[in-house]
Amino acid sequence: MKQTYSVALKRTLQWICLGLLFLASSASQASLQVSPTHLFIAAERNADGITLVNTGQELLYAQVRVYQWLQLDGKDQLQPTQEIIASPPVIELGPGVNQLVRIVRTGSPPDMAERSFRIIIDELPVSYDKNITSANQPTGGLTFRLRYSIPVFIQPPQAVNLQPVLNSSLISHEGEHFIRLSNEGNSHAHIADLTWIQSDDRTTIAPGLAGYVLPGEQREWLLPKNINPKNGGDFSAKINGELRERTLVTITPTP
């Protein structure tokens, strides 16, 4: 019994030491901050910018990539694109240094509906080789990396009235229920605090940012098991930063 206790104590101390090393390593890591968190590029402009800041005490590298943002079968998809580019695509940031990255539109603006993209910003390990296009895998120790995903919307001329037009429906598949939002407008819909309301009861389906519904696309959210739409109720959400929620669809009770 004494030997067993000694082994257990030794293992506990090892875990404590490992935890302390983890915290020390995490605290010493460089910190990458990015602003703004989304971009709107007007048709009258061909570029905008984001700022990367190293708020830590160590050198860091960051890679900036741009993708076309689509929604296929109700799910987000990212595809390589040359419609907009990031310059520079790879950045070296010393402690306290900031760097402006220009996001440049290479073609003509859209005619009637906004086009959607995402900027993916990855913090690279310090073993990154600037002469290659990807980061080396660390050979040992703990490596912490941050990733930012920033929406970019390229807008048509100002004469075009931009607004989302949402249609909501309830669908069922293999015993599971989903709420589907379709956007027939020419601008994205930013969905927040998606909620099911039945009498005085509220069930949160997706708290905070639930996601986006892009123009001409649709998204679906799986309903929790405790929601039975047959009993009737309302789906509500906040759209594009609205302070008050709006009713998306009302489900009437069915026998």
Buried (B, 14 or more C-beta within 10 A) or exposed (E): EEEEEEEEEEEEEEEEEEEEEEEEEEEEBBBBEBEEEEBBBBBEEBEBBBEBBBEBEEEBBBBBBBBBBBBEEBEBEBEEBEBBBBEEEBBBBEEEBEBEBEBBBEEEBBEEBBBBBBBBBBBBBBEBEEEEEEBEEEEEEEBEBBEBEBBBBBBBEEEBEBEBEBEBBBEEEEEEBBBBBBBEBBBBBBBBBBBBBBEEEEEEBBEEEBBBBBBEBBBBBEBEEEBEBEEEBBBBBBBEEEEEBEEBBEBEEEE
